Amino acid sequence: MNLDDALKTFVIESRELLENMEEALLKVEQSPDDADLINAIFRAAHTIKGSAGLFGLDHVVVFTHNAENVLDMVRAAELRITSELVALLLETCDHMGALIDHVEAGNAPPEEVGSRSDELIDRLKSHANQGAASAPESTAMAVSEPPPFVREGDAAGSGVESDNWHISLRFGRDVLRNGMDPVSFIRYLTTFGRIVSIVTLTEAIPGADQMDAEDCYLGFELNYQTTADKATIEGAFEFVQDDARVRILPPHSKVVEYHDLIQSLPEEEMRLGEILVRCGTLTPAELDLALKAQTEARAGGELEPPIGEVLVSQQVVRPAVVEAALQKQKQVKDNKGGDAALIRVNAETLDEHINLIGELIIASAGINLSALKSGIPELLEAASVMNRLVENVRDSALQLRMVQIGATFNKFQRVVRDVSKEIGKDIQLEISGAETELDKTVVEKIGDPLTHLIRNSMDHGIESAEVRLARGKPAQGTLRLNAYHDSGSIAIEVTDDGGGLPKERILTKAIERGLVKPDQALSDNEIHNLIFEPGFSTAERINNLSGRGVGMDVVRRNITALRGSTEIESVEGVGTTIRIRLPLTLAIIDGFLVGVGASSFVVPLEMVEECVELTQEEIDASQGRDHLNLRGEVLPFIRLKQLFDVPDLPPPTPDDDEEEEIIALPVDEELAFLLQPVRRENVVVVNYAGHRAGLVVDTLQGEYQTVIRPLGAVFNGIQGISGFTILGTGRVALILDVPSLVARVATRDGRRNAQAASYLIAE
C-alpha cells in the first residue's frame, strides 16, 4: 500500500470527521441530553486518534486522547454539556484541524502550535477533574447497590444485570514471536475463577496463501466468574500489555461501557444474538432459550416476535444494550453499502475529464456540420446518434461535479454562534434549501462572499435586544440562508429581520463622497447597490467586524467573477434580503445560437422564453424606440447590433461562372424596389430574476451545446459578455451575459421612472 496515498486519505477523512464533529457540537449545545449527538462527537475524536496512531502521529494522538477523555465522561453522564464546555470543545476541534493541516504539509507543528496544544490539554484536564470530583459518590452507589432490571428509557449510565466479568482480548500479530502463548493467559484465569463462556474471534485470519504461521490472528471474548478484584485480573495479562489490547468490564457495568464494546466489534455482518453473545451480555444458552421462544410462537400461529423483544421480555438483556446492537448492525450495513456505492475521485482528474468532454463537444459540432453539408443520409443519422450520446455523456459528467450546498450552509452555524457572542446579540440561523445542488467549483468560491454578507447582516442589520424590544420585535434576531433554482441559475438568499438599509443615509454618504450628484435621480435599487462601492460604509463606529468599507465590494467582485449577480431588497424597520444569483455550472451549458450581422452570439437556453419574428411594420414602428408591444405587454429590448457595434454582412459576390450566366435586364424603379431583399429582425425574449427583456437579432440558428471559455485578461470587464465558445466551423461565438443585459434594461427604466417622479414633484 502506498503510504503517501494512505496519509492523504487520512487527512481528507479527518477533515470530514472534524466537520461532522463541529456540526454535532453546535447542535448538542441546544440538546445537551441527545445521546446520539454525544456519541457522534466521541466517535469522530476516537476515529481520528486511532487513525493518527497508525501513522505514528503521536502529537495528534496525545492531544486527541485528552479530548476523548472529556467526551467519555460526558457520555457517562459524569460531565454536563454547558456553553463553556462546548466552546472549549469547539476550540479543540479547531486545533485538531490545525494539527491535521501540518500533517498534510509534511512538517512538524511550530512551537506556538505546541504551546496551544499544552494550553488546551490543561483546560481539558481541568474539566475532567471537575467531573471526576463528582463521580465517586454515584459510582460507589452503582457498585454497592446494583439497580434492578429496568425498561426502555433508563439512563445510559445504569448497570447491566450480570454477576460475571467480561474480558475482551485482542492479541497483536507478534505475540507468538515474543514468546507469549495466548492460550496460556486464558488458562491462567482458571486458577482464580471460572470461564463461563468464551467466543473465539477469527475475522482477522487471512487467506491460506497470505497466512504467516508465526502471526497471531485470534481474539477472544470471555464471560468470567471470580471473586477477585480488577487489579488481580489485570495482573494476569501483565506480561502481554504491549502485545495485546485488554478490556475488562466488571459485573453490573454501565450500559455505556457495553455500548462502547459493541461499537468496537469488527465491521462484519452479524445477527443480533451473535453481537450480544460476543459482547458478553448474553450467554449461548440464554440465546437458545430466546430462539426456542420464537419457534414456539411461530408454531402456535402467532406473529414471530423479533429476537430483541424476546430477550428484553425475558429480562436477560437491557433494552439499551439491544438498541446499541441494532445500531451496530445498521452501521455495518450502511458502511458496506456506502463502500460499494462511493469512490473518491481527485478533483483535478474530474476537471480534466470535463475539459476533454468539452473538446469532444466541439469536435462533434464540426462533424455534424460536415454531415449536413454532405447530405448523405447514413452520415446524417450517425452524426445525430453521436450528438445524442455526447449530450448524455456531458450531462453525466456534469452531474459528478454537482454537490449540495447544505455542507457550506452548515459551516455558518459556527460563524453565527461566535459572532453573536462577540457582539453581544442573540441571533439564530435558519437554513432552508440545503439539498439544492450546484457545481463544486462554484460552492468552493461562494464561501467567502457569504461570510462577508452574514457578518454584515449580524453587525449592521440586526439590532440590539433593547432596540428590537422597543420596536415590538422578539429579542432574538433571525438570520436565514436559503437556496433554490430559478431560471437556469441558483439563487442564494441572506435574509435578516433587522432594521433594513437606511436609504437616506446611504444617499447622503454617496453625495459626500462624490459617487452621485445631488440632483441625480436614483431608483431604490440603485441606492441600495451603492453599498457595494469600494470603501463605502455608513457605520458610525469601526469595530473588528465592519465599518471600514472593506468587504462588500469584494463580495460583488467575487460574484461577478463567477458570472453571477447580486440583488438587494430592503424595507427600513423590517429587514433586508441580499440575493446572489449564480450559474449552475461554469463549464458547459445548453445555448441558443443567434446571428447579428457578421457575428454569432450564444444565449443561455434556460433563460430563453420565446422567439418572435418582427414584421416590417413592427420594425418600422420600433425605430428610435426601445420598447415593443408584445401581445399587449410592453417589452423593453436591446439591439445587439447597436450595443456591440456589429458590422453588417458583406453583400454576396457571385462566382465568375455565375456572373457569366447573369443576364442584365432593364427594370423600372417599382420593380427594383420589389426585388430588394426583405429585412427581417427577430426578438429573443429572455427572463432573468423575474425581469423580461428582448434581444433584437438578425437570425435564429437553433440550439447549440456550448463549452464556456473564459475571456482573456485584456477583455475582462466587458459589459454584456461572459465568455466565448468555438463553433463547429472553427469560428468564435461570444456568450451573452443575460443578467447584466437585463440589469441594463431595468436600470434604464428605473432611471426614467425616477426622473418622471422628480418632475412630477417639482411641478
VENPE-V337995 format. One record per residue. N is the residue number from 1. SS is DSSP state (~ for helix, > for strand, _ for the rest). PSI is psi in whole degrees, 0 to 359 (none if undefined). Layout:
BEGIN
N:SS:PSI  N:SS:PSI
END
This chain:
BEGIN
1:_:136  2:_:114  3:~:327  4:~:316  5:~:320  6:~:321  7:~:321  8:~:318  9:~:320  10:~:317  11:~:314  12:~:312  13:~:326  14:~:320  15:~:321  16:~:318  17:~:322  18:~:323  19:~:315  20:~:322  21:~:316  22:~:317  23:~:318  24:~:324  25:~:320  26:~:327  27:~:323  28:~:340  29:_:327  30:_:337  31:_:73  32:_:345  33:_:10  34:_:103  35:~:326  36:~:317  37:~:317  38:~:317  39:~:324  40:~:320  41:~:315  42:~:316  43:~:322  44:~:312  45:~:319  46:~:319  47:~:318  48:~:317  49:~:314  50:~:317  51:~:322  52:~:325  53:~:327  54:~:331  55:_:7  56:_:27  57:_:76  58:~:323  59:~:327  60:~:319  61:~:314  62:~:314  63:~:313  64:~:329  65:~:320  66:~:321  67:~:321  68:~:323  69:~:315  70:~:316  71:~:326  72:~:323  73:~:327  74:~:316  75:~:326  76:_:9  77:_:25  78:_:345  79:_:139  80:_:145  81:_:122  82:_:166  83:~:324  84:~:318  85:~:319  86:~:318  87:~:318  88:~:317  89:~:327  90:~:320  91:~:320  92:~:317  93:~:316  94:~:318  95:~:323  96:~:321  97:~:321  98:~:320  99:~:320  100:~:323  101:~:319  102:~:327  103:~:316  104:~:321  105:~:344  106:_:20  107:_:160  108:_:147  109:_:140  110:_:173  111:~:321  112:~:329  113:~:320  114:~:321  115:~:320  116:~:322  117:~:314  118:~:319  119:~:313  120:~:324  121:~:318  122:~:318  123:~:323  124:~:318  125:~:323  126:~:317  127:~:321  128:~:320  129:~:323  130:~:320  131:~:321  132:~:329  133:~:329  134:~:356  135:~:321  136:~:319  137:~:312  138:~:325  139:~:318  140:~:320  141:~:321  142:~:326  143:~:317  144:~:329  145:_:82  146:_:131  147:_:153  148:_:168  149:_:130  150:_:163  151:_:189  152:_:140  153:_:1  154:_:157  155:_:147  156:_:340  157:_:355  158:_:162  159:>:160  160:_:134  161:_:93  162:_:132  163:_:1  164:_:156  165:>:154  166:>:127  167:>:124  168:>:120  169:>:129  170:>:104  171:>:144  172:_:164  173:_:327  174:_:10  175:_:325  176:_:320  177:_:329  178:_:10  179:_:16  180:_:139  181:_:112  182:~:323  183:~:329  184:~:327  185:~:320  186:~:321  187:~:324  188:~:329  189:~:331  190:_:350  191:_:339  192:_:23  193:_:187  194:>:131  195:>:110  196:>:315  197:>:156  198:>:136  199:>:125  200:>:128  201:>:122  202:_:12  203:_:340  204:_:355  205:_:123  206:_:184  207:_:161  208:~:325  209:~:342  210:~:359  211:_:140  212:_:124  213:_:340  214:_:358  215:_:150  216:_:127  217:_:4  218:_:152  219:>:162  220:>:144  221:>:120  222:>:138  223:>:113  224:>:135  225:>:126  226:_:160  227:_:359  228:_:164  229:_:176  230:~:324  231:~:322  232:~:317  233:~:317  234:~:326  235:~:335  236:_:337  237:_:23  238:~:322  239:~:359  240:~:18  241:~:324  242:~:349  243:~:16  244:>:156  245:>:118  246:>:127  247:>:129  248:>:120  249:>:123  250:_:169  251:_:147  252:_:37  253:_:161  254:>:148  255:~:322  256:~:330  257:~:321  258:~:327  259:~:317  260:~:319  261:~:319  262:~:319  263:~:332  264:_:355  265:_:157  266:_:152  267:_:71  268:_:153  269:_:123  270:_:153  271:_:162  272:~:316  273:~:321  274:~:318  275:~:316  276:~:325  277:~:318  278:~:326  279:_:2  280:_:4  281:_:355  282:_:137  283:_:157  284:~:324  285:~:318  286:~:324  287:~:319  288:~:319  289:~:320  290:~:319  291:~:324  292:~:321  293:~:323  294:~:314  295:~:318  296:~:321  297:~:319  298:~:320  299:~:329  300:_:7  301:_:7  302:_:162  303:_:126  304:_:119  305:_:151  306:_:151  307:~:327  308:~:317  309:~:322  310:~:315  311:~:320  312:~:317  313:~:329  314:_:356  315:_:41  316:_:341  317:_:140  318:_:148  319:~:322  320:~:324  321:~:319  322:~:317  323:~:320  324:~:321  325:~:320  326:~:321  327:~:321  328:~:317  329:~:312  330:~:320  331:~:315  332:~:317  333:~:316  334:~:319  335:~:319  336:~:320  337:~:319  338:~:320  339:~:325  340:~:332  341:~:341  342:_:149  343:_:139  344:_:133  345:_:132  346:_:134  347:~:323  348:~:322  349:~:320  350:~:319  351:~:319  352:~:322  353:~:316  354:~:319  355:~:320  356:~:322  357:~:324  358:~:316  359:~:323  360:~:321  361:~:317  362:~:316  363:~:322  364:~:322  365:~:322  366:~:319  367:~:319  368:~:321  369:~:318  370:~:322  371:~:321  372:~:321  373:~:324  374:~:323  375:_:9  376:_:121  377:~:317  378:~:319  379:~:322  380:~:318  381:~:318  382:~:319  383:~:323  384:~:317  385:~:318  386:~:319  387:~:318  388:~:318  389:~:320  390:~:321  391:~:319  392:~:318  393:~:319  394:~:312  395:~:320  396:~:318  397:~:318  398:~:328  399:~:331  400:~:331  401:_:355  402:>:130  403:>:156  404:>:144  405:_:353  406:~:322  407:~:322  408:~:317  409:~:317  410:~:334  411:~:336  412:~:351  413:~:319  414:~:318  415:~:313  416:~:318  417:~:311  418:~:316  419:~:319  420:~:323  421:~:325  422:~:320  423:~:1  424:_:34  425:_:149  426:_:106  427:>:133  428:>:149  429:>:128  430:>:134  431:>:134  432:>:157  433:_:23  434:_:338  435:_:357  436:_:134  437:>:146  438:>:173  439:>:139  440:~:322  441:~:320  442:~:318  443:~:318  444:~:330  445:~:355  446:~:348  447:~:311  448:~:313  449:~:320  450:~:323  451:~:316  452:~:314  453:~:318  454:~:316  455:~:320  456:~:320  457:~:321  458:~:321  459:~:311  460:~:322  461:~:302  462:_:128  463:_:170  464:_:163  465:~:322  466:~:315  467:~:319  468:~:317  469:~:323  470:~:331  471:_:6  472:_:19  473:_:159  474:_:151  475:_:328  476:_:124  477:>:158  478:>:131  479:>:131  480:>:138  481:>:128  482:>:144  483:>:142  484:>:161  485:>:142  486:>:120  487:_:47  488:_:11  489:>:175  490:>:135  491:>:130  492:>:124  493:>:133  494:>:111  495:>:136  496:>:156  497:_:41  498:_:212  499:_:356  500:_:171  501:_:129  502:_:96  503:~:315  504:~:319  505:~:321  506:~:315  507:~:318  508:~:316  509:~:321  510:~:322  511:~:320  512:~:323  513:_:358  514:_:17  515:_:329  516:_:159  517:_:151  518:_:326  519:_:9  520:_:131  521:_:123  522:_:144  523:_:165  524:~:320  525:~:319  526:~:323  527:~:315  528:~:322  529:~:352  530:~:339  531:~:346  532:~:359  533:_:144  534:_:131  535:_:5  536:_:132  537:_:141  538:_:8  539:_:138  540:_:340  541:_:157  542:_:134  543:_:190  544:_:340  545:_:315  546:_:180  547:_:349  548:_:359  549:_:16  550:_:126  551:_:307  552:~:324  553:~:327  554:~:322  555:~:309  556:~:321  557:~:318  558:~:322  559:~:318  560:~:323  561:~:336  562:_:14  563:_:34  564:_:183  565:>:163  566:>:145  567:>:149  568:>:130  569:>:122  570:>:138  571:>:121  572:_:131  573:_:349  574:_:313  575:>:180  576:>:142  577:>:122  578:>:121  579:>:125  580:>:130  581:>:129  582:>:152  583:>:150  584:_:326  585:_:155  586:_:6  587:_:297  588:>:136  589:>:164  590:>:129  591:>:168  592:>:117  593:>:130  594:>:157  595:>:136  596:>:106  597:_:233  598:_:5  599:>:161  600:>:142  601:>:154  602:>:128  603:>:128  604:>:124  605:~:328  606:~:339  607:~:357  608:>:124  609:>:312  610:>:168  611:>:135  612:>:129  613:>:127  614:>:139  615:_:168  616:~:324  617:~:319  618:~:324  619:~:314  620:~:322  621:~:334  622:~:358  623:_:130  624:_:4  625:_:167  626:_:24  627:>:153  628:>:142  629:>:102  630:>:100  631:_:47  632:_:2  633:>:138  634:>:121  635:>:111  636:>:146  637:>:166  638:>:132  639:>:110  640:~:329  641:~:320  642:~:321  643:~:316  644:_:7  645:_:55  646:_:130  647:_:155  648:_:161  649:_:140  650:_:148  651:_:145  652:_:139  653:_:116  654:_:153  655:_:167  656:~:319  657:~:320  658:~:325  659:~:327  660:~:333  661:~:348  662:_:130  663:_:122  664:_:120  665:_:141  666:_:134  667:_:145  668:_:175  669:~:323  670:~:317  671:~:323  672:~:323  673:~:321  674:~:332  675:_:353  676:_:142  677:_:138  678:_:125  679:_:119  680:_:141  681:>:150  682:>:148  683:>:122  684:>:113  685:>:121  686:>:155  687:>:127  688:>:124  689:_:35  690:_:358  691:>:132  692:>:145  693:>:162  694:>:143  695:>:114  696:>:121  697:>:172  698:_:314  699:>:151  700:>:122  701:>:2  702:>:181  703:>:152  704:>:127  705:>:123  706:>:123  707:>:115  708:_:123  709:>:134  710:_:149  711:_:151  712:_:170  713:~:329  714:~:327  715:~:2  716:_:142  717:_:358  718:_:123  719:_:134  720:_:354  721:>:129  722:>:352  723:>:193  724:>:167  725:>:164  726:>:126  727:_:170  728:_:334  729:_:352  730:_:350  731:_:162  732:>:136  733:>:134  734:>:141  735:>:124  736:>:138  737:_:86  738:~:318  739:~:316  740:~:327  741:~:318  742:~:320  743:~:325  744:~:316  745:~:316  746:~:320  747:~:319  748:~:315  749:~:323  750:~:319  751:~:321  752:~:316  753:~:319  754:~:319  755:~:318  756:~:320  757:~:320  758:~:324  759:~:318  760:~:320  761:~:320  762:~:321  763:_:none
END
